[in-house]
Each structure stands twice: as C-alpha cells, then as structure tokens.
C-alpha cells in the first residue's frame, strides 16, 4: 500500500483566511490508488468509521460552510470492484422540472487557481509556462491532503478518496492501468493517446518546481522540500488523473477561474453526451440548472461536452453508447515524393484542405465522411501533367474520374479500413460475447465497449466504400497504377 504523508494546512477556509495566497509545498497523492487498486492506507478506516466522524458527509459540511438549501442528496452505489468502497452520487431530493436549479455552490467552496494562488497574474504566468491548471490544482490538493483533518478541505478530499476518480458507471482512467490492461486497447488509437498523455504528465511533473520558484512568496509558511524532491512521479500522476476526472471548465470567467473543483460536481454527477445541463458561474457561485424532469432519487446528469469516447475514457473512465460526438480520425497526406506535389498542394489548399489532412468520421455519418475523402484521395491517382493542369484550372475539387481510377481509389480506402479492423485483438462478435459476461473485469469491459464502438464505425465506412464499388459500371477493370497515391493512417 502507498502510505502518503499529510498535507500543509489552511487553518481556515479561503473566504475567512486573512492570507488566501498561501500555496503549500510538499506533495502527496490525494485520491487515487495504485493500478492494483489499493486505496490510501488511512482512507478505508477514516471513511468507514462514521461514528467517529465529526465532519458528517460532504453535503452536511458544505451546508455548515455556506451552501444554501438545495434540491439534491448524496446516494450510494455499489462499486464495480467489491474490494473498493461504494461510490456516492448526487441525486434529486425531490421531483425536478427542466429549468430548476438543483444546487448553487458558493465560490467560497470552489477551488480555482485564482483562489489557490491568490493572484490572477501569477496564475496566468504559471499556466502559460509549461504547467497546466490541472497540474497546479493537483499540487495544491496534495498539499492539503498532508494536513489531514486539519485541512478545511478534508471532507471534500475524503470524498474524492472514496470516489477514486470514478463516476457512477466509470472505472479509473487508463492512465492508471497496467501494461497488460492497456493491451485491451490494442488496435485503437486511444492506446497511443494514453501513452502520449502519460508523457505529458511526466513533463508537467518535471516543471512542478516552477510553481515553487515563480510563486515563492506564497510558500513562506511551509518549510517543505521542493515538489519533485518531496513526491515521486507516480504519486503525482495519480493525483493529476483524479483532478482531471473532477475538474469543471467554467465559461465566461477570467482565465484563472476557468478550471474549477466543485464539491457536488463530478465525479458525483454523472456525465452524459446527450444532456445539455452544465455547471455555470453565476453571481458568485457555481450552479446547476437541470435540462430535464427528474424524479426524486434519480441521479443528476450533466453534459460532458462534445467529446469522443476516446476522450471520455481517458478523462473520466467511461464510454457512452449514445454519443453523437463519437468519432474516429482518418489522416490522409499528399505524397511528398510526387513530382506534382506542389501543384496538388495548391489544389487542396484552394479547397480548404491541407497537405496532411485530418478527416473526422462521426458515428452514424460514415457515408458522408467517405464521400468527403474521395475528392482528396483522387489526387493521388492524377499523374499525367496535362490532367494536373486541368485540375488546376477547374473550379472545385474536380479530378478526371474514370471507372478505373475510382475503383483504385475505393480499393485503397477499403484496404485501409480492413487493415485498421485487423489491428484489433478481437472481432465485433467476440466483443459482444465478452460484454455479455456479467463477471467481466471492469477495465476490460470499458475497453471492450470502446473498441466495439470504434469497429462499428470502421465497418460502416467499409460498407459505404463497398456500396460505391458496387455502383461502378464495370467491376472487371484493373485498378489504375498509382505510384504516388496518398498516404493513409
């Protein structure tokens, strides 16, 4: 088990503290556990002994510190992993109608960079100097964790410990999975995204001492070592990922307030792609107006933004079957060895494309995506200089299209989709079989849900391509040679 030291202390809440600029020093993981699922050593004992708990639950603590009457309660849901404590979630305490204010959390109970650093200028300097808001917030909460029950934020941090970055239907982000578990994502571009994000967190960790040196006056009360000497990288990564799963992106506020940690916010709220309710900054508070009727006891849901399932999995540990924003990326690039590369580059620029063009293939709109790619791909099959001049002088993305050329283009596209499908470890049928197993490991389940939805998009693209091939007048023509066909990945 990890045994984490305690965090420095804000003796009073920010809104009462005469010096809200204090920003502590030595770090320690705040919420999440190791990849093996071990909780912070003290958490189970602390969370399990309500009898000795003078703070009460999170909501009671918030009411004592300024939360006005609201229309929500904290309910409990069984964890996916029986080794972990049940998670809490925010539910309606009474029947709600669309447009009702579910709760309004005063700014005194919201953690932002401006509040942490006490200075908007310093906050902006930090976040434009290699450090993200998430890294700074994680650092701050880890310091607060060191204070234990002395910290004003102890009840909130304790709740985050319990949640471990998990929402009602989520597991931990794949950023905390083992190599064996990441193998579940083989074939998916999400695996590379996870590895890239992990490298980014490492870079942030290496820059943590920037906070120390740029905002040194904020640390005078706290005689601790500089961050990277006080805390190992793995501990910081766990804290970063936990903050990532909880942070709210507020609109129409100063930059130093745009990323906020809101008690009663995620992961206690359920994210949905088909919801429009959002946490909003209103008159010195962060409030939630529900977008639909909700019966007493039902969970409160909010919009997670226009994110594909790959981002939902990395950020929050879940996948949404009903996600109209789900998409895959197809990258096409002009062949730089093509003698007519510069002419083709002019053509694509004239039509609003780039020499390396990213096409977004949205779930349910695969036919449109394939049609959008074809004019671009046809350029790879134009080799005759006179044909190229014709293309340059034409209006729009026009290429001389013969059945031979079109078949070659469509064959290239079909081969590309088949290769991507072959890169996965399982077939669609095997995914369905895995998901029917009620005892499937939670991380394996969410990974399988993701790759299954990706394969559905790829299969739909392949079907759209095959249908176009079937519409060609002559299926017997030999594909045209294309020594400089566009590159697909």
N, C-alpha and C positions, 0 to 999 in steps of 0.2 A: 504494500500500500504506500501511496505517497503521504508523507507527513509534512504538511505545509505550515510554515511559520505564520504568525499573526501579522496583521497589517497596522500601519500607523493610524492615528486616531484623529477624527474631528470630534472634539468634545461635545459640540453642539451642532444641530442641523445647520445647513448653509444659511437659511434665512435668519437664524439667530446669531450666527458666528460673527464676531466683530472683524475677523480677518478671513473672508471666504477665499482668499487667494492661495491658501495653503494647498500644496500639492505634494503628497508624501513620496517616500523614496523606495524602500526595498520591496521587491515584488514577491508575490506568491500566487499560485493558481487560485482562482476563486471558485469556479463552479464545476467544470467537467472533470471526469475521471480519466484514468488511463484507458488505452484502447481495450484492455482486458475487462473493463467495466468496474474497476474498483473506485468507490466513492471516496472523497476526502475522509480521512480516518475519523475525524470527530463528527462528521455530518450525521451519520446514522443515529448516533447516540443523542445528539442535540435535537435532531428532527423528531426522533421517536419519543422523547420524554416531554409531552405536552404538559404534564403535571407540574414540572419544574420550570415551565417556560413563562417568564414574567412578561413577555412581549405579546403573547397571543398570536393570531395568524396575521398574515400580511395586511389584509384589509383592515383589521382592528387597529394595527399600528398606524396605518395611513389615516384613519379617521381621527386618531388622537393627535395627529400632526397636520391637520388641515384639510383632509379630504372631505368635501361636503357630501351630504346624502346622495346616494347613487342607486341605480336600479340593477345592480349585479351582485352575485355571490361567488365565492370560491367553492367549486365542487371538486371531487376526487375521481380520478380514472385509473384503472389498473395499468401498470406499466407493461410494455411488451416483454420485458425481461423480468422474470419473477425475482431475480436477485436484486433488482432495483426497487426503490420505494415508488408507490403510486404517484402519478403526476397530478398537479392541480390544473384546473381550467376555469376561466371566467364564464359564468352562465347568467342568464337573466333571472332576477329575483322576482319578477312579475311579468305579466304579458306586456310585450312591447309592440309598438306600431312603427312602421317606417317613418323616419324623421325624429324619433325620440332620442334624447341624449342619454346614453347608457351610463356614462360617468364623465367627470371632469376633474383631472388630476392637476392640482395647483403646481406652478413652476417650482415651488419650494421642495417638491417631492420628485422632481425630474432632474436627471443628471445630464448635463451638456458640457462641452468643452469650455464654454464661457464661464460656467459655474465652477468647474473644476479648477481652471487656471485663473479665474478672476479677472481676466484681461483678454478682450477680443483680439487685440493686436498680436499678443503672444500666441493665441490660438491659431490665428491665420498664418503666422510665421511657421509654426510647427507643422501645420498640415500642408504647407507648400514646400517644405524642406524634407522630403523623403519619408515623412511619417503621416499615416492616415489617422482620421478621427478614431477609428476603431482601436488602433494601437494605443493611443493616448487614454481612451476610456478604459481599456483593459488594464493598463498600467495603474490607473487611479484605483479601480476597484480591487485590484490585487493588494495594493497598499491598505485599503480599508479592510480587506479580509484579515490582515495581520492584527487588527485591533480586536477581532472577535466581538464579544458583546459590548465592548466599549464604543464601538463604532455606531454612529447614528444610523448607518445604512445596514446594520446587522440583520434585521428582519427581511430586508429585500435580498441581501446577498444569500441568506439562508434559503430563501425560496428559490433562488437561481441554482443553488447547490442541489436542491431536490430535483429541479427540472432537468439539470444536466444538459441544457441546450435542446431538450426535446419538447416539441409541442404535443398535442393530444394524439396525433397519428404519426409522429415522427420518431426517427432514431437519430443518433448523433451524426453530425456531418461526416462524409467520407474523408475529410481532412484528418480525422482521428481514427480511421480504420487501419488495420494491419495490411501488410503487402498481400497476404492471402485473401483478405476481404476485398481489397481493391481489384483483385483478379476477376471478381464478379462483373466488373465493368469493362472487361476486355472486349475490344471492338468498338466501344463507344468513345466518341471524342471527349466525353466527360472525364475519362480517366486522365488524359493529358492535361485537362483543365485543373483537376485536383492537384496534380504534381506541380503545375505551374503556380497555382495559388499557394501551395506549401512553400515553394521557393520565395515567393513574395513575402510571406510571413517571416521567413528567415531573414530576409533583407531588412524588414522593419525591426526585427529584434536587434540586428546589428546597429541600427540607428537610434535605439532607445535612449542611449546616453545623451543624445541631442536634447532631449527634454531636460535632463539634468543641467546641462551647460547653458542652454538658452533661457531656461526659467529658474536659474539657480536661486534667486531671491525667494522663491516660493518654498524652498526646502529647508530653510534655516532652522526650523523647529525639529527637524527629523534627521538625526545623525546616523543615517544608514549608508551602506555602500552604494555605489552607482549601480543602475539596474542590471546591466549584463554581468556584473560580478556577483550580484545578490541572488539572481534567479536563473536557472537553467532554461535553455530554449524550449524544451518540451512542455514545461510548466506555462511559459508564456503562450505557446501555441494553443494549449487547451483553453486558456483564458480568452485569447483572441477569438477563437471559434465560438465560445459561449456568448461573448458580446455580439459577435456577428449575427447570432440567431435571435438576439433580443432587441437590437437597435432599431429605432424608428427614424425614418427620413422625413423630417418635417418640411413643409413648403412655406414660402413667403416669410421666412425668418432670416436674421443675419447668419452668415456662414458659420460662426462659432456656436450657433444653436441648432443647426440643421440636423445633426445626428444626436438622438436623444435616447436615454434609457428611461422607460416609463413603467413604474410599477403598475400592475394590471394590464400592461401591454403584452406583446409577445415575449416569451412563448406561451403565456397563459391564455392569450387569444389564439383562435385557430385562423390560419391563413387560408384563403380561397382565391382562385383565379377568376371565378365568376361573380365575385362580390365587389361592390363599389364603396363600401364603408371604409373610411380612412381616419386614422388619428390625426387631428389637426390642432395647430396652435391658435388659440382663441382667448383674447383678453386675459393674459397672464396665466393660462392653463393649457393643458393638452386634453382635448375632449374627443369623445367618440359618439357620432350620430349613426344609429343603425340604418341600414338601407332596406330592411325587410322586416315583416312581422316576425316576432319571436315569442314562443310560449315560455312561461316560467319554467326554469330548469334546463332550457336548451342552451347549448354553447353559443357564445357571441363570436361572430366571424368578421374578419376584415380582409380587405383587398391586399394582395401581396405585390401588386404592381405588374407590369407587362413582362414577366419573366418566363423564359422557357423552363421546362422541367429540369434540365441540367443545372440551372442556377438555383432552383428551389431545393434540389438535393444538396448542393454544395453549401448553400447558405443556411438552410433550415432543416435538412434531413428528411424531406418528404417529397413525394411525387404526386401530381394532381392529374387524374384521368381526364377531368373535364377542363382542360387548359387550352383555351383558344389561342394562347400566345406561344404554345409549344412549337418548336421549330428545330430543323437541322440546317447546317450550313454546307453549301457546296462551293468550293473555291475553284475558279477557273482562271487560267493565266495564259496570255499570249506567249508563244514560244520565242524566246529572245534570239534564237539561232536562225529564225526565219529571215531570209533576205528582205522580205517586205514587212518586217516587224514595225518599222516607224510609220509606214502608211496605215497599217492595221491599227496601230495605236491612235492615230488621228481619227480613224473611223469610230472606234469605241468611245473616245473622248467626246466626239461630236454627238454621240447618242447617250451621253450621260453615264458612261461606264468607265472602268479603269483597266489598265493593262493587267492588273491582278484583281479580279472582280469576285466579290462575295455575293452569292445568291442565297437568300433565306427561303427555305422550304417550310411553309407553315402547315401544321396538321389540318387536313381537310381541303387544302388548296394546292395539292401536289400537281394537278394538271396545269394550273396557271403557272406554277414555278417552272415546269418543264418547257412550256411554251415561251417563257421569258428567257430561258437559257439558249434556246435553239439559234436565234439570230447571231448571238455571240459565238457559239461553237462553230457555226458555218464558216466563219472567217478562217478557221484553221485549215479548211479544205480549198481555199482560194489560193492557187499557186501561179496561175498564168498572169503576167504583168498587165495584159490588156483587160482581163477580168477585174483585176485590182483597180485599174483606172475607172472602170465602170462603177465599181462600188464607191470609189471616192467621189465621183460626180453625181451619185444618186442622192435622193432625199430619203432619210430614214435608214434603218439597219437592213439594207437590201443587199442580198448576195444572189448571184445566179444559181438557182436551185434546180438541180436535175434529180430524178429518182435515185440515180447512182449516188450523188452527193448526200441527199437526205438520208438514204439508207446507211451510209457510212457514219454520218453524224449520230443517228439514232442508235446504231450499233455501239458506237463509242460510249454513249450515255448509258445504254443497257448494261454494257460490260462494267462500267463504273459502279452502278447500283448493285450488281451481282457481287462485285469484289467487296464492297462495303458490307453486304449481308454475310458474306463468307468469313468476315473477320471476327464475327461473334462466336462465342463458345457454344451457344445453343441456338436452336431454331425457335420459331414462334410457337409451334406445338409443344416443344419441350418447356418453354416459358409458362405456357398455360398450365401444363401439368405440375410444374413446381409451385405455382401460385395457388393451386387447389389444395396443397398440403397445409393444414392448419398449424402444424408444428415447424414450419419453415423458419429458419433463423431470421430475425427482423431485418438485419442488414442485407442478407441475401434476398429477402423479399422486396425491399425497396429498390435494390439494384436491379432485380429481375423486372420489376414494374417499369423502371426507366428504359432498359434495353428493349423490352417488349414494345413500348410506345415508339421508340426510335425505329425499330424494324417495321412497324406498321406504316410509318411514313415512307421508308425506303421501298417497301413492297408496293405502296400506292404509286410512287414515282415510276417504278419498274413497269407496273401495269399500264400507266399512262403512256410510257415510251413504247411498249409493245403494241398498244392500240394504234399509235401513229404509224408504226411499221406495217401493221395490217392494212392500213389505208393506202399504202403506196400502190401504184398501178402495176408494178412488176416486181414480184418477190424473187425473181431469179437473177437479177442483175448482180454482178460482182461489185463489192464496195470499191469506191474510188481510193487510190493510194493517197495518203496524206502524210508526207514526211515531216510536216510542221504542224500537226494537229495540236489544238490547245491542250494544256496540261490540267488535269482534274485531280483534286484531292479534297 
